[in-house]
Amino acid sequence: MKITINDIAKMANVSKATVSRVINNKEEGVSEETRKKILKIIDEVGYVPNSNARSITVSETKTIGLVIPDVRNLFFAELARGVEDCSSEHGYTVFLCNSDMDNYKQKIYLNALLEKRVDGIILDTSGDFKDKKFKNKFYKIDIPVILIDRKAKDLEKYKGVFIDNVEAGYKATKYLLSGGYENVAYIGGTYGIDTTMKRFEGYKKAIEEAGIELNPSYVVYGDYNIKSGYENTLSLIKKHREIKGIFAGSDIIAIGVIQALKEMNILVPDEIEVVGIDNISVSQLITPSLTTVAQPIYKIGYRACKKLINYINHKFDDGDEYLSTELIVRDSTRKRI
């Protein structure tokens, strides 16, 4: 149940009007001692004033917040569509926030959503919280928070909807290795992000399972965008022309990989095979079409929203939900016999 202005008044043993004056920074009629007392209680319980009415009610706003790292990335766009469709079906409106993988922007948006008194938040985190004071405040909020796509070590208490990224990385790498060669590279996204590191774990597992010694120089990180995939491929292949397979940490990265290989006059898949992960809509439209480990992107968004609405209505479940992935073979890899 949400903390209300009445609750704050009772805890401080003052009137609702006094709490309201403190919230609105009105000094008249409030002693400094009382002001400090009220502010201390507000901080301890994680109370967030309504940015519109500057008060809290117990009624639902029928709004939810969605924070994603990059709205330009087709993966997150499809994710958001799943959230929006589910929310609309259940009478909710979505506030969409784009963090640009920036922890400060993420904090600003989360603060704004709390002040808007959204009924719940779906968070595709930009990484661990850097601001410890904000982290403590966020942990005290009394509205549901559902994680989507990726976890973060600072947010262990929150449940969410994901795929098994270790398994996905393993599937992609194992398929490349099945081509009969050992020189397979991993071009990952942002270092330290849960999805990036879990996919590396899957890559490493497949390499070691095949009895191959992991070559650290075959592993590079960047960002989840085309430019990163392109630049990392140019650098990697100039140093290691012996590479025969590349597992790209996302389809967006893979598009950059293929672009760079074409520029270097390296044939895909005849000389180097490429596998991505996601199965975004354009993965089958590029040339050559991309072999990828498909995520049920829309379903992840839809299920996360349904989970959040259940939590809003006090219908709790067993915790994290993991959806299955599927290897889809297209033209960026050679045909296996």
Secondary structure, 3 states (H helix, E strand, C coil): CCCCHHHHHHHHCCCHHHHHHHHCCCCCCCCHHHHHHHHHHHHHHCCCCCCCCCCCCCCCCCEEEEEECCCCCHHHHHHHHHHHHHHHHCCCEEEEEECCCCHHHHHHHHHHHHHCCCCEEEECCCCCCCCHHHHHHHHCCCCCEEEECCCCHHHCCCCEEEECHHHHHHHHHHHHHCCCCCCEEEEECCCCCHHHHHHHHHHHHHHHHCCCCCCHHHEEECCCCHHHHHHHHHHHHHHCCCCCEEEECCHHHHHHHHHHHHHCCCCCCCCCEEEEEECCHHHHCCCCCCEEEECCHHHHHHHHHHHHHHHHCCCCCCCCEEECCEEECCCCCCCCC
